[in-house]
Amino acid sequence: MCIRCDRSEFAAPAAASPWNPRRAFLLAAAGVAGTALSGAALAQVNVGNASMARNLVPADKIEAAGVQQYGQLLEQARAKGALAGDGNPQLQRLRAIANRLIPFATPWNARAREWKWEVNLIGSKQINAFCMPGGKIAFFTGILEQLKLSDDEVAMVMGHEMAHALREHARARMAKSAGTGAALSIGAQLLGLGQVGDLAARAGTQLITLKFSRSDETEADLVGLELAARAGFDPKASVSLWQKMATASKNQGGLNFLSTHPTGPDRIAKLEANLPKVEKLYRDARKS
């Protein structure tokens, strides 16, 4: 999600061939599903309940819109020769990291069990990554290459983007921005749920440029931090990631990623304050 992508910047890895995310998920889940389902239900970070506003827009409509827009973006990248193929080492790396994170997603959102998770890599100088509603993940090569991200740091980015989808931030933002939540509620009562569904489908065109609130970003940071720790990625990488982001922003005069993910001392301080809450999860994951 959280991206403002300039599609003209697509570079060119190899052409893509289909990846079976369901099979990859099952393989990853086989070794850790028990831990994921029993342990992650007791969250260590405190983010409260998900926004009730999201209930004004049908989840399946937003997810369908995300899947459609994701497909369009991949087609455009493929046409430019910018969509990485299965043999691309960076794409294989991303999918391996995703396979470790995905089994811990369901306790945060039961719908995630049915999502057809997908991970792709797009050749572009942009420093960007996103996860559409419905579990559609994409990274741009710029974020990997320009920031020289370690696996732990990649996991923090991916966990953060997955958290936006799991906490249904796009669904809530759509409800709040499309004539206010109250108007949507009245419309649902007077016109029927189908009218709200149509609105969600039309609003899907905004997903690619959606800007989340500061509280959404904090939630995504903390949920992503816990997802990554449970998957055995070092929580301290969340701090080094945002330090790299801040440095890159100063050197390059602003980044697309930071237009929707503002960095600063407050963000890093909140992550540092939550490191002790997930440290044991990380240690236990490393042992297993």
Legacy VTK file of the C-alpha trace (Angstrom):
# vtk DataFile Version 3.0
C-alpha trace
ASCII
DATASET POLYDATA
POINTS 288 float
0.000 0.000 0.000
1.519 3.239 1.205
3.210 4.080 -2.037
3.171 6.768 -4.653
4.802 5.022 -7.515
6.030 6.538 -10.736
5.509 3.678 -13.167
7.818 5.280 -15.737
10.793 4.372 -13.503
10.458 0.623 -13.918
13.789 -0.989 -14.710
14.194 -4.464 -16.119
14.864 -7.727 -14.297
13.887 -10.957 -16.028
10.299 -11.780 -17.085
8.136 -13.367 -14.420
6.566 -16.785 -14.225
3.802 -17.823 -11.801
4.682 -18.422 -8.156
2.436 -20.626 -6.049
1.970 -18.617 -2.829
-0.445 -21.143 -1.319
2.115 -23.932 -1.613
4.873 -21.677 -0.293
2.692 -20.673 2.632
1.877 -24.268 3.510
5.519 -25.272 3.395
6.477 -22.392 5.664
3.558 -22.955 8.002
4.226 -26.663 8.428
7.093 -26.101 10.852
5.690 -23.157 12.815
1.912 -23.136 12.515
1.406 -24.470 16.014
3.531 -21.715 17.483
1.850 -19.094 15.326
-1.698 -20.022 16.235
-1.105 -20.548 19.941
1.438 -17.828 20.687
0.723 -14.860 18.441
-2.849 -14.620 19.697
-1.359 -13.108 22.870
0.106 -9.947 21.408
3.085 -8.440 23.187
2.748 -4.982 21.631
-0.211 -2.817 22.566
-2.108 -1.407 19.583
-5.681 -1.664 20.866
-8.621 -2.706 18.729
-8.747 -2.154 14.991
-10.782 0.847 13.843
-14.546 0.265 13.860
-14.857 2.571 10.844
-13.584 -0.239 8.643
-16.866 -2.097 9.158
-18.647 0.504 7.015
-16.919 -0.839 3.894
-17.076 -4.567 2.993
-13.714 -6.255 3.419
-14.155 -8.427 0.343
-14.712 -5.345 -1.858
-11.536 -3.649 -0.676
-9.553 -6.875 -1.033
-10.911 -7.420 -4.554
-9.962 -3.855 -5.477
-6.464 -4.436 -4.085
-6.033 -7.644 -6.055
-7.191 -5.933 -9.238
-4.917 -2.942 -8.829
-1.966 -5.154 -7.916
-2.522 -7.168 -11.080
-2.598 -4.012 -13.174
0.668 -2.814 -11.662
2.345 -6.152 -12.350
1.111 -6.129 -15.942
2.565 -2.668 -16.484
5.877 -3.763 -14.974
5.883 -6.932 -17.094
5.260 -4.907 -20.249
8.345 -2.841 -19.461
10.462 -5.920 -18.693
10.662 -4.771 -15.061
9.001 -7.704 -13.314
11.480 -10.115 -11.747
11.235 -13.785 -12.680
11.214 -16.697 -10.267
14.953 -17.227 -10.677
15.836 -13.707 -9.526
17.936 -14.065 -6.320
16.459 -10.944 -4.727
12.926 -12.168 -5.377
13.776 -15.570 -3.926
15.132 -13.783 -0.867
11.925 -11.770 -0.461
9.753 -14.859 -0.783
11.823 -16.756 1.763
11.352 -13.911 4.253
7.623 -13.750 3.506
7.315 -17.496 4.069
8.598 -16.981 7.610
6.288 -14.032 8.351
2.990 -15.208 6.839
2.259 -18.037 9.318
2.051 -15.427 12.098
-0.448 -13.204 10.279
-3.753 -14.976 10.959
-4.064 -14.110 14.680
-4.056 -10.454 13.664
-6.794 -10.951 11.071
-8.742 -14.176 10.548
-9.380 -13.274 6.904
-5.656 -13.633 6.226
-6.089 -17.402 6.348
-7.910 -17.211 3.006
-5.720 -14.605 1.342
-3.741 -15.751 -1.662
-0.458 -14.248 -0.520
1.837 -13.114 -3.293
5.273 -11.511 -3.378
6.815 -9.799 -6.402
9.812 -7.618 -7.184
9.698 -4.658 -9.560
12.784 -3.103 -11.083
12.716 0.592 -10.165
15.034 3.119 -8.519
12.239 4.072 -6.167
12.697 3.306 -2.484
9.340 1.678 -1.968
7.379 -1.393 -0.890
3.729 -2.143 -0.175
1.162 -4.791 0.729
-2.277 -4.474 -0.807
-5.406 -5.643 1.025
-5.641 -9.371 0.447
-1.926 -10.049 0.966
-0.415 -8.772 -2.281
3.172 -7.714 -1.540
5.611 -5.888 -3.825
9.091 -4.496 -3.312
10.942 -2.174 -5.661
14.613 -2.939 -6.253
15.520 0.578 -5.108
14.667 -0.086 -1.476
16.862 -3.192 -1.413
19.818 -1.795 -3.319
20.004 1.825 -2.245
19.501 1.131 1.460
21.489 -2.131 1.349
18.943 -3.821 3.595
19.841 -6.873 5.640
17.343 -9.745 5.839
16.275 -8.502 9.265
15.637 -5.011 7.887
13.715 -6.397 4.901
11.562 -8.327 7.373
10.805 -5.092 9.235
9.680 -3.379 6.026
7.621 -6.384 4.968
6.118 -6.869 8.418
5.143 -3.207 8.527
3.412 -3.373 5.146
1.691 -6.651 6.006
0.465 -5.027 9.224
-1.291 -2.269 7.269
-3.226 -4.980 5.421
-3.886 -7.078 8.528
-5.147 -4.113 10.533
-7.263 -3.092 7.509
-6.022 0.483 7.522
-6.987 0.988 3.878
-10.519 -0.192 4.574
-10.844 2.223 7.496
-9.325 5.140 5.574
-11.724 4.554 2.687
-14.660 4.648 5.082
-13.455 7.867 6.668
-12.481 9.661 3.467
-15.440 8.822 1.221
-17.839 11.461 2.448
-17.094 10.626 6.134
-18.020 7.460 7.968
-21.385 8.879 8.989
-22.413 9.419 5.382
-21.404 5.868 4.552
-23.433 4.546 7.457
-26.523 6.443 6.328
-25.968 5.269 2.775
-25.713 1.672 3.932
-29.015 1.957 5.748
-30.921 3.804 3.025
-29.454 2.266 -0.100
-28.315 -1.159 1.046
-24.876 -2.714 1.436
-24.429 -2.960 -2.313
-24.101 0.804 -2.584
-21.277 0.761 -0.064
-19.693 -2.089 -1.983
-19.788 -0.041 -5.182
-18.123 2.810 -3.347
-15.395 0.486 -2.114
-14.768 -0.787 -5.629
-14.500 2.749 -7.020
-12.275 3.785 -4.142
-9.915 0.938 -4.969
-8.189 3.154 -7.495
-6.867 5.161 -4.534
-5.072 2.249 -2.885
-1.825 2.869 -4.716
-1.537 6.412 -3.326
-3.270 6.013 0.018
-1.716 7.944 2.887
-2.232 6.552 6.355
-2.573 8.448 9.612
0.195 8.720 12.175
-1.655 6.257 14.425
-1.930 3.812 11.504
1.810 4.077 10.977
2.526 3.461 14.653
0.258 0.402 14.634
1.979 -0.951 11.541
5.407 -0.385 13.084
4.515 -2.304 16.241
2.535 -5.132 14.668
5.248 -5.533 12.031
7.877 -5.567 14.768
6.097 -8.425 16.530
5.484 -10.383 13.327
9.171 -10.182 12.468
10.326 -11.090 15.990
8.050 -14.156 16.070
9.528 -15.197 12.718
13.061 -15.006 14.139
14.195 -11.639 12.778
16.172 -9.323 15.037
13.876 -6.585 16.420
16.798 -4.143 16.622
16.718 -4.041 12.820
13.585 -1.885 13.078
15.734 0.888 14.518
18.591 0.529 12.018
16.019 0.484 9.180
14.533 3.847 10.111
17.970 5.288 10.724
18.847 4.323 7.148
15.585 5.834 5.932
16.340 9.119 7.684
19.843 9.257 6.231
18.608 8.469 2.728
15.923 11.141 3.017
18.489 13.804 3.906
20.859 12.727 1.152
18.218 12.513 -1.570
15.930 15.350 -0.555
12.967 13.119 0.287
11.802 9.658 -0.736
8.525 8.295 -2.082
8.389 5.835 0.795
8.793 8.627 3.334
6.023 10.673 1.754
3.662 8.187 3.384
6.026 6.911 6.110
7.477 9.981 7.851
10.549 9.181 9.905
12.027 10.966 12.883
13.193 10.551 16.465
9.668 9.879 17.783
9.184 6.914 15.474
12.520 5.395 16.415
11.912 6.080 20.119
8.593 4.181 20.034
10.248 1.222 18.385
13.094 1.245 20.907
10.569 1.343 23.760
8.891 -1.786 22.399
12.037 -3.826 21.770
11.983 -5.412 25.261
8.385 -6.577 24.664
9.360 -8.733 21.701
12.931 -9.709 22.585
11.880 -13.007 24.164
9.756 -13.846 21.110
12.843 -13.349 18.963
15.070 -15.450 21.228
12.515 -18.259 21.377
12.107 -18.197 17.595
15.859 -18.406 17.099
16.046 -21.415 19.413
13.377 -23.270 17.469
LINES 1 289
288 0 1 2 3 4 5 6 7 8 9 10 11 12 13 14 15 16 17 18 19 20 21 22 23 24 25 26 27 28 29 30 31 32 33 34 35 36 37 38 39 40 41 42 43 44 45 46 47 48 49 50 51 52 53 54 55 56 57 58 59 60 61 62 63 64 65 66 67 68 69 70 71 72 73 74 75 76 77 78 79 80 81 82 83 84 85 86 87 88 89 90 91 92 93 94 95 96 97 98 99 100 101 102 103 104 105 106 107 108 109 110 111 112 113 114 115 116 117 118 119 120 121 122 123 124 125 126 127 128 129 130 131 132 133 134 135 136 137 138 139 140 141 142 143 144 145 146 147 148 149 150 151 152 153 154 155 156 157 158 159 160 161 162 163 164 165 166 167 168 169 170 171 172 173 174 175 176 177 178 179 180 181 182 183 184 185 186 187 188 189 190 191 192 193 194 195 196 197 198 199 200 201 202 203 204 205 206 207 208 209 210 211 212 213 214 215 216 217 218 219 220 221 222 223 224 225 226 227 228 229 230 231 232 233 234 235 236 237 238 239 240 241 242 243 244 245 246 247 248 249 250 251 252 253 254 255 256 257 258 259 260 261 262 263 264 265 266 267 268 269 270 271 272 273 274 275 276 277 278 279 280 281 282 283 284 285 286 287
